[in-house]
Amino acid sequence: METQDIWNNFNDELYFFILKKVKDTDVANDIFQSAFLKIHKNLPKLEKEERVKAWIFQIARNEIANYFNAEAIYVDNSGTNEEIPLQEDQFVCCFDKLINDLPEIYREVIEMVYIKGHKQKDVAKELEISLENTKARIRRAKDILKEKFKECCKYQIDKKGKLTGEPNCSIC
């Protein structure tokens, strides 16, 4: 099998898979291109052609994970007070405080889904509420967090949904 065959058979499906995960067309395009470069480079290593679809989607998942890992900010809770180097576009703010200040019903759902990584349907079962209620709580929590974040840190959200401005968290 050649790269052109993979492109012809899977390019749309793979692109929309990536886009669904990252929800940003620019990022999806970058990941898609990177994934296809790796597919092309590593195609000779593919042992079973019948597993090509699973193989290319695994490469895409790895590229998506690499993207999210690069975007993550890690905080050292060991008490060593070492400074953590941040990428140029990363910042540390009072986001933990904003989450902790959420009303319990919203904080609980946000923590379970976004911090602990549980699926929404599993959270709904555990909290004994409907999936719709879980989604509504997440939506409300996000709205509260956006407002508090803009209020506290003086950031603005531009037309593309990106944060602009400088941190000023003295109010929090």
N, C-alpha and C positions, 0 to 999 in steps of 0.2 A: 504494500500500500504506500502511496506517495502523499506528500503534504497537500497537493492539489486535490486529491480524492477526499481527504479529511475535510478540507475547506469546503468543497462542493457539497458534502453530505451533512456537515455539522455546524457551519459557521453561524447561521441564524440562531439555532437552538442554543449554542454555546454562548453567544453574545447576550441573548435575553436571559439566560441563566445567571450570568455575571451581573447584568443590570439589575435583576431582581434582588440580588444579594447586597449590592452597594448603593443602589438608588441614586446614582449620579452618572450621567452619560459620559462626562470627561474621564472620570475614574474608571468606568466600565470600559471605555475605549483603550485606556492605558493597560488595564489588566488583560483585556482581550488580546492586544498586540503582544504583550509579554508572554501570555500563555501560548500563543501560536509560534512565537520564536522558540520557546522550549519544546513544543511539540515537534517542530521542524528539526531542531538540533538533536533531540533524543529519539526520533523515529526509528533509527537503526536498532535501538535497544528494545523496542517492542517485540516481545516474544510471540504472542498470540494475536493475530490480526482480528479474530472474532471478539476480542476484548478492547478494541480500539476506542469505542465510545466511553466505556468506564475509565479507560486510561486518560483520555483527553479531559474528561470532566474532573478527574482527580487532580490533574495538573492545574486546571482552572480553580478548583477549591483551594489548592495550595497557594496559588497566586493571590486569591482573595484573602486568605489568612495572613499572608505576608503583608498585604496592604493594611489590614486592620491592626496587625502587630506593630507596624511602623507608625501608625497613628495613635497608638495607645500611650498613655502616660502611666508610668509605674511609680508607685510611692513606696518607699522603704519604711516599714513599720517596726523595724528592729530596734529603733531608738538610738541609732548610731549618729544621727544628725548629719549624715554625709549629703552633700549637695548632689542632686541628680541632674545630669546634663539633659537638656531639652533640645529638641529640634527647633529651628528658627521660628516656625509658625506655631509652636506649642506654648502653653502657658499653664500656670497653676493658679487656681482661684479658689473660691469658697464653695465650690459645687457640692462637696460633701455636706457642708453645713446647710445648704439649700435643700438637699434631699432629706436630711435629718429633721428639718423644720416643716416638712410636708405633714399634713394631717395623716394619722395612722393608716387609714384605709388606702390612701394613695401611695404612701411611702412603702408599705408592705408589698404592694403589687410591683412597683418600680424596682425595688431591691430584688424581688424574686425573679423577675423577667430579665432585667438589664445587668444586674450585678452578679446574681447567682447563675444566670443563663437558663432558667427553666422556660419551658414552652408555655404559652398563654393558656392553652387548654389544660395543662397540668396544674397551673396556678389556680385556675377556676375550680378544678376538682378539689384541690387541697383546701381552698378557702370556702368551698361549698357555695359558690356563686356561679352564675351563668357566664359563658364565654363572652357574651355581649357586655355584661356588667364589667368583666375584667378589662375588656378593650376600652370601655367608657372611662374606667378609673385611670387607665394608662394615659388616655387622651387628656383627661382633666389634669393629671399630675404633670404632664408635659407642658400644658398651657401655663400652669402655675409656675413651673420651673423657668420657662422662658421669660415670663414677666419679672420674676424675682431676679433672674440673672441680668436682664437688661437694666433693671432698677438699681441693683447693687453694683454691678461691674461696669456700667456705662458703655456697654457694647451696643452696636446696632447690627441689624440683620439686613444685608443688601438684597438686591433683586434675585440673586442666585441662591439665597438662603445661607450665605456664608457670613460669619461674624467679622465685623470691621470695627476698628477703634482700638483704644488702649485700655488695659485693665486699670480699674480704680476701685478697689474693693474696700476702701476705708469705711464705707457706709455700713457694711455688713459687720 
